[in-house]
Amino acid sequence: MKNTDRNSVKKILLALTLLLVSTVVSIGINYKYTGVFKIESRKLPIYCVDSKDKKVAITFDVSWGNDNTDKLLDILDKYDVKATFFIVGGWIDQNEDKVSEIKKRGHEIGNHSNKHPDMTKMSRDGIIQDINTCDAKLMKIIGEDTKLFRCPEGAYNNLVIDAAESTNHYCIQWDVDSIDWKENGADIEYNRVMKAVKPGSIILFHNNAKYTPETLPKIIENLKSQGYSFVKAGDLIYKENYKIDLSGKQIQK
């Protein structure tokens, strides 16, 4: 085959590949590209919600380390804000009274696994067992099943999402990350959040981060002054008739 013929074939294959990828993007389906003509569906958790209303959800991952939960609950009470706490089973074992207090104050509790493993390295049965173990602990304390699940370390693949959804949970990620666990400083964390927030955002904090009790009041005050309201993640997301685009944004059909 002549070089010119080879080049023509390469150009045709490239054009077909680009056309296929652009078609996938245009219809809003999540795919992972694995070759010239081979693609596989990629499932995503909910990173944020497509919303015209200026509503956002504050969420906390609760796992280990220094515990600022009482301070955070008092701050949320002061500003009449309800949040969502994603709790690890190991923390529950040592803090049953605080789990009860979170629920008592009107906040939402989500499942954050039992042992905080990397679920991308686990079997489907192992993932389901871990989620169910955490749920059983919460059921014993608050008397109800959780509806939301957050992957440990935010790590997931199709198997993790499928397994979590099979336990009747919505998988919740975040689009605004305070990265408060790095403890870079109050001003840095405050500015990081404020620059990223938009209607429908899900904001991530941690209950053990040093500066979060300092930055949280300022963030709430500023967002309220801009007309934002705060809702629990379970009240922010759509429960049915939705799709999730390539960025993880949940969109009502």
N, C-alpha and C positions, 0 to 999 in steps of 0.2 A: 504494500500500500504506500502510495506517495505521501510525502510529508504534508502536502496541501490537503489530501484526503483525510489524513489523521487529524489535522487541525480542524477541519470542518466537522468531523464526528465529535471531537471534544467540545466544540462550540455548541453543537446541537444538544449534547448531553448536559452541558452546563445550563443552557437555556431551559431545558425541560426540568432540571432540578430546581432552578430558581422559580419557575412557574409553579411547581408543586408546592414548594415551601411558602410562596406568597399566597397560594390558595388556602393552605392550612391556616395561616395567620389571619386571612380575611374573614374566615368563618368562625374564628375565635375558639379553636380547639387546641388543647395543649398537647404538643408532641415533642419527643426527643428524636433528633436526627441521628441515624445510625449508619447511613450509607447513601449512595446515589439514589436508589429507589426504595430504600427501606426505612420506614419510620415506625415508631411505636407510640401509642398513646401514653402521655405522662399526666398523672393525677396531681393536683395541687390542693393544699389546704386553703382556707380563707385568710388572705392577708389583710384585706380591707373590704369595704362595701361601697358600691356605687350609690351615692346618696346626694340629693339636692339639698337636703336639710343639713344644717351645721351641727351634726351629732357625731360624737366620738366615744370610744370605749377605753377606759383605763383598765389595764390588766397587770396583775402581779404574779410572777412565778415564785412559788414558796417551796423551798427545798431544804436548805441547811445554812450553817454559818450564823453570824450575829443576827439577832431577831429584832426588827423594828416594827413588827406587826401591830403592837398596841399603839405606837405613835402614828402609824399610817391610818389606823381605824379612827383615831381621834381627829386627825386632819380631815378625813373624808366626812366625818360627822359635822365638823365645823362648817364645811362648805355645802353640806347636804348633797353629797355626791355618792352615787352607788357604783361600785367597781366589781371586777371579776377576779377571783383568786384561784389560780391553777396550782393545786397542792399535790405534793409528792407523798406517797404512802409512808415513807420513813419519817417524815416530819409529823405526820398525823399521829404516829405511835407515841411521840414525845409531847404532843401538844393538843390533846383532845379538847381541852378547855378552850383553847384559842380557836379551834375549828368551830366549836359551838358559838363562840362570840362573834366570829365573822358572819355566820348565818343569822344570828340574833340581830345584828345591826343592819340586816337587809341586803347584804351583798351576795353575789352569785359565786358558787364554788364549782370549779372545773377540775377534771382529772388530769394530772400531770405525770401519770405512771406511778407504779409502786416503788421501784428502786432506781428510777432515773437512768436506765440503760441506753445504749445506742441501739435503737430498735431496728436500724437498717441491717444489723448483723444478727437479727433474731428470726426465728421461724414464725409463721403465722399463728400457730397455736401458742407459742411463747409470748407473743405480743398480746394476744387476747387474754391469756391468763394473767399477765402483769396488769393490764387495764382493769380486769374484773376484780383483782385482789384489792387494788386501790379503791374501786367503787364500793366493795363490800365494807371496807373500813369506814368510808364516808356514810354509807347507808346506816351503819350502826350508830353513828353520832347524830346525823342530821335527818335521818329517816326518809331520804329520797335519793333516787338515782341522779347522777350527773348527766348532762346533755352535751357538754363541751369537753373536748380533749385537746391538749397541747403536747406535741411531740417533745420528748426530752432533748435539750440542746437544739431544738428546732430541726433535727435531722429526720428526714423521711424519704421514702421511695413509694412506688405504687403499692407494694405489699403492706407497708405500714399504714397508708391511707385506707386501703381496702379493709384491713383487719380492724382498724379503729371504727370505720363506718359500720362494720358488721356488728359492733357492740352498741349500735344506735347512738353514736357520738358524731357531732360536727367537729371537724379538725380546724383549729384556730391557730393561725400564725400571727404576724404583726407587720405593719408597714412603717411604724415609727418606733425605732429602737433607742432608748435612752443610753444604752450601753453603760448603765449605772454600776454594774458589777466591776468595771475596770477602775472606778473611783478616780476619774481624771480631774475632778473638781466640779463644784456646784455650778459655776457659770458655764462651763463647757457643756455639761449635761443639759442644763436649761436651754441653752441656745440650740443644741442639737435637736431637741424635741420641737421647739417652737418653729424651727425652719422647715420641719418635715410634715407637720400636722396639716390635714385637709379634711373636708367633710367626709365622714365614713371611715376615718382612721381608727386603727387599733393600736394603742400605745403600750409598749412593754416596759415594765419596771420589775425590780426584785425586792423582796421584803427584807433582804439582809444588806442592801447597799448603803454605804456610808452617807452619801449626800442626798438620797431621795427624800427623806423627811424635810430637808431644807428646800429642795427644788420644787417639790409637789405643790405646795401652796401657791408659789409664784406662777407655776404653769396653769393651775386651775383659775387663778384670778385673771391672768392675761387672756386665756381663752374665753372665759365668761364675758370679759369686757368686749371681746370681738363677736359676741353673740352665739358662742358655742354652748351646747348643752351636753351633759354626760349621761350615758346610759350603759347598762350592763351589756357585755358582748352578746349574750343570748337574745337581747332585745334589739341589738343593732343589725344582726344578720337576718337574711331571708331564710325561711324554713322550707320553702318549696318553690317550684317554678323559677329556678335560677340557673345560671351558668357561671363558670369561673374562667376569666380570660387568662391570657398568657402571663400577665403580671400578678395573678392571684387575686384580682379584684372580683368580688361576687356581684353579679349583675342580675337584676330581676328581668325575667323574660316577658 
